[in-house]
Amino acid sequence: MKLKKLWTLPIVAMLITLTLTGCGELLDPDEPGNLVPRTVAEDPLLPRIEVNGTILHAEAFGDISNPIIIFLHGGPGSDYRAFISQIGVENASRYPNERTITNGGLSQLQDEYYCVFYDQRGAGLSPRFDKGVVDFDMYVADLDAVINHYLQKKENETGIGDDQVYLMGWSYGGILSTGYINKHPERVKDVVMYEPGPFSKKVWDYFIENSESPFAQIGEDWLDGYLLSHDHITSDTHERADYQRILGAFRGQPEFNQNPNTPLWRLGAFISNENLDFSQSDNYDITSNITASFQGRMLLIAGKLTEEPYPEYPDMQMSHYPQAEYVAIAGVGHTGLWEKPDEVAAVIRNFLTQ
Amino acid sequence: MKSKAMIIGVFLLLPIIAANAQVMFPIPAGNRAMYMNFGLDPAVITTIGYAQGFGVDFIKRDIMVSAELAMPVAKMDLRDYRLKIGVQTSIINYKGWDFSIPVHLILRGTKNWMHSATSFGADFTALFGYYGKWWFVNLEFGYDLAFITKMKATDRYKKYYYPDFKDGWYGSTSHFFTRGIRAGFRIRRTEITIRAGQPIIDWTAESSELMPPFYGILGVNYLF
């Protein structure tokens, strides 16, 4: 066999493929906007606020003279898109003027409340931060600054001097809500959470004991796709890491019964893990001050499908609050507030008006 | 167009580089082998391949040319594949101790719920180890890169995540290092081999959290 002939095979294959597929100018995977959306740092058309030394992607809906609810998304690293979207109705565009409805998802509460949504530091369409820069204390400080921003805005625009808000946290947003209340219990009137992450080491241990091992998912389409993607994309830059991370979004935890089509704008990959690292320590507990100092009530909402594998979870979480209630939504799991926002909104209204 | 010309140039040069590169399993000129591997790399895959030894007079070495096809086994999908063609020869060999640098050209494809991708790339590996009569062990330090990748997002990704994703050819979407070990033993014409290690993006990092934590492959070679 002639070696020279053999060596030409890959070159010929490549040239034929390039010709057939029409290789034009090469795109840069790290150029903002190619793989994932630009953040507020790169796109002047996105709504924003400036607080605590950074800009954050944020929007508010409703009459500011009404009580304020601050919505805290999950992740960490995700965004508020699912809060204002609704299955089969609206996948909220990142540009408000391109949306088909203006009260999708839980933003329907705007008829009674002033609803504030923001993407946490480094997450969603808020600007990126490198690994190791953002920590939980910074998230708590950001939330405090967001609350101050809107309370001040309310006073400026209406003359109403309010000093409390409602919080609504989903998943990791529940951890952030609790961490905030533990530090500033006087600033929160009541708190609503949809399937919040664990508040203490004891709850973490219960959660892990009752969750399936990641190895049990070998062979699942999403995991094969995620692993194989490393042959094509490596996560050494923000843009590529954020893009690759979406491959596993809403898929990695079968017990959560998440709808894999739950929309999001961007998953901040470099934020995702390090902001939960603190919760892995043996003395993790973000509730030490709550029982003694928090005067408000807590409502825990969960999907029935998530309740099944974790039956003791709601009681374990609620035990950290002096006044707590529990409501389960039938037929949904961890993404239930996107799948049944009307039902979840009704539960929230009922709780807050009691 | 300049970058495209550069990439084509690199591909034209690679076989020349490869001609000076070398062998992992020393197959003498005129001999051949079929091989099959199974393991995690980066997903659970099976590889089948063919290798043949040649004598090359002007470098006074035997070289081995190989071609292989790898596919995931959990749920076989013809759109997920990795084709490699490579050249290997020994650079330094002294009393069984061997240093070699195998080089492969790689065509990879994948399709998942988010996108389809086709990449042209290469891997370069430095192998240092010892070959006994019936066994061998090597340390490996590798570098894998995709020169260009054609990416097309699915309608699902555009609908639920990012409608303005740019379909097309991307330059340099992937590169990573590997550090690990290879070992094997031979029984008559059959070789049993293992390859295991860690893929890393940042050479100085202990691990790369967004990468699979390790690779591990079990192989069987039949020489004829």
Interface residues (C-beta under 8 A of the other chain):
Chain A: M1 L3 L6 W7 T8 L9 P10 I11 A13 M14 L15 T17 L18 T21 C23 G24 E25 L26 L27 D28 P29 G33 N34 L35 V36 P37 N91 I218 G219 E220 D221 W222 L223 D224 G225 Y226 L227 L228 S229 H230 D231 H232 I233 T234 S235 D236 R240 A241 Q244 R245 I246 L247 P260 N261 T262 P263 L264 W265 A269 N273
Chain B: M1 S3 K4 I7 I8 F11 L12 P15 A18 A19 L40 P42 A43 V44 Q52 F54 V56 I63 V65 P72 A74 K75 D80 R82 I85 V87 L105 L107 R108 T110 N112 W113 M114 A117 T118 S119 F120 A146 I148 T149 K150 M151 R156 Y157 K159 Y160 Y161 Y162 D164 F165 K166 G168 W169 Y170 G171 S172 T173 S174 H175 F176 P199 I201 D202 S208 E209 L210 M211 P212
